[in-house]
Amino acid sequence: MNLRKSLAHPSPSNFSEVLSGLFRHPQRILLLWNWKAASLSLLLRGPIFLAVTIRQGFLSSLFALLTELFICAVTAGFYGALVQNLRDASPVWLTAIFLVFVVPAFFQGFEFALHAFRGTPHLRMAEIVSLGVSTVSSFFNWYAMRRGALLVGGEGGSFGSDLQRLPSLLFDFFATVPRRFAESSNRAPRCG
């Protein structure tokens, strides 16, 4: 199979077809390791472990931070590649459950095990905060990639242009829930 063809984004299709295609052609994940998602993840998640362990001393904080940076550098890039491949899959609800809950839960388990092995202090608190950040950032990555941002490979633009788009993407992302709620309440039948 031609490498360029194997990395081209498939047209929107069924979730199970896209996922099975990724199992048949894992190079799509390996070669599209998403350094943009990994970089943003490092910026978001590293400070969590630094802040939670700071009272344990410099070395504990440093090792917790380095452990988290290692985890993010590896896992967030692969997660970003997975999101990029599945961003237009349908049904949307199934894709959302998989990308926002299933895959992050797997990575959170890996993160917890590595930090527990490393002996990171206050791990429970760090993991609770990290889980919240993972859920929101997973949703946001998917949201941004569906709108053409944070993509790598032939589909991606420059990181600079993605960073310029981030403020408006973040605003739209966080405004979506209140907007949808307002729209649904306007459509709801009135009693009385």
N, C-alpha and C positions, 0 to 999 in steps of 0.2 A: 504494500500500500504506500502510496506517495505520502511523505511526511507532511507536506503542506496541506494536502487534502485531509489527512487525519487530524490536523490541528484546527481546521476551519470550523467555525461555530456551526453546528447543525441547525437547520431550520426548526422553529418551534415544533416540538413533538411530544409524544406521550412520555411521562416521567419514567415509567418502567423501561421504555425503549432506550432513552438516553442513559439511564443508569446501567442497563445491561451492556450498552455500547462502551461505557467507561470500563466495565470489567473486562470486556473483550479487547479493548485498546487502552490499557492503563497509561500509555505514553502521553495521552491527552492530559492527564493529571500531572505526570512527572515533568513534561516539557513546558507546561503552562504554569509552573510554580509561580504563584502570584506575589511578587516581591512588594507590590504596592499594599496589598492587604497585610502582609507580614510587617511592613514598616509602620503602618498605622496601629497595628496590634501591639507592637513593641512600645509605642508611645502611650497607649491607653493602659496596658496591663502591667507593665514594669513598675510604675509608681504605686500600684495597689500593694504589691508585696514589699516594696521598700517602706511604705508608710506603716503597714501593719507590723513590721519587724523592727522598726527604728529604735524602739525602747530596749531591744535586746543587744544593742551595741552595733558598732560599725561592721564588724566581720559578719555577723548574722544577717544584717541587712544586705550587705554586699553579696553574700552567697545566695540569699533568697532572690535578689534582683537578677543575678547572673543565671540562676536556674530558670527563672521565668523568661528571661530574654532568649535562652536556648530553646525552651519549649515553644515560644512564640515564633522564633525564626524558622523552626521546622514545621510546626503544625499549621500556623496561620497561612502560610504560603500555599500549602496543599488544600486547606479549606477554601481559600480564595479561588484556586483552580477549579475545585468542585462546584462552587457557586457559579463561576463563569460558565461552566458547561451546562449547568441545570437552570440557569436564570430564566429561560423562557419555556420551561417544561410545563406541561399541564397534566392533570388538573393542578391549578395553582395551590389549592388547599393542601394537597399531598406534598407538593414541593416545599411549601412553607413548613409543614411539620418536620419534614426530613432535614431541611437546611437550618431551621431555627431551633429545633429541639433535639433531634436524634444525633446529628453529627456533632454539635457542640457538647452534648452529654458524653459522647465518646472521648472527645478531646479533653473535657474537664476531668474525666476519670484518669486519663493518662497524666494530666497535669497534677492531680492530687497524688497519684502514686509516686511520681518523681519527686515532688516536694516532700512527701512523707518519708521516702527513702533518704532524701537529703537532710531531713530533720528540720525543716523550716518551722520556726516558732509561730504560734498563733495561726496555724494553718486553717482551722475551721473558719475563722473570720475572713481570712484572705480568700478562701474558696467561695464563701457566700457572696462577697462583693464581686469576685471574678465571674461567678455564674451570672449575676445580674448584668455585668458588662458584656459578657458573651452573648446573652440573649438579645440585648439591644443592638450590639454591634453586628450580630449575625443578620438580624432583620435589616439593618442599615446597609450592610454590604450587598445584600440581595437587592434591595431597593435601588441603590446606586448603580449596580451593574445592569439592572434592567433598563436603566436610563443611559447606558453607555459610558459610565465613569468607572474608574478603578479596574479597567480591563487591561490585560497584558497580551503580548503577541501581536499578530497582525490586526486585531480588533481594537487594540488600545491606543489611546492618545498619549501625550506626554504627561508625566506625573505633575508637572507644573500646571497644566491646564485642568487636571483633575482637582488639584488643590484649590485652584481658583473657583471651581464649581462647588466645592464642599460646603461653603456657607449657605448657598441657596438650596442645595440638596438637603442639608440638615434641617433648614427651616421648613421646607416642604414635607420632609419625612415626619417631623414632630407635629406639623399642622394637619397631617392626614387624618389622624384619629379623631380630633375634635370636628374636623370638617365632615367626615363620614357620619359621625354621631348626629351632627346638626342636620345633614341631608336625610338621614333615616328618620329623625324625629319630625321633620317637615312632611315626610311621606306617610307617617303613621296616621291611621284613622282617628279622628277626634271623637271622644265620647261626650255625650251631654247635649 
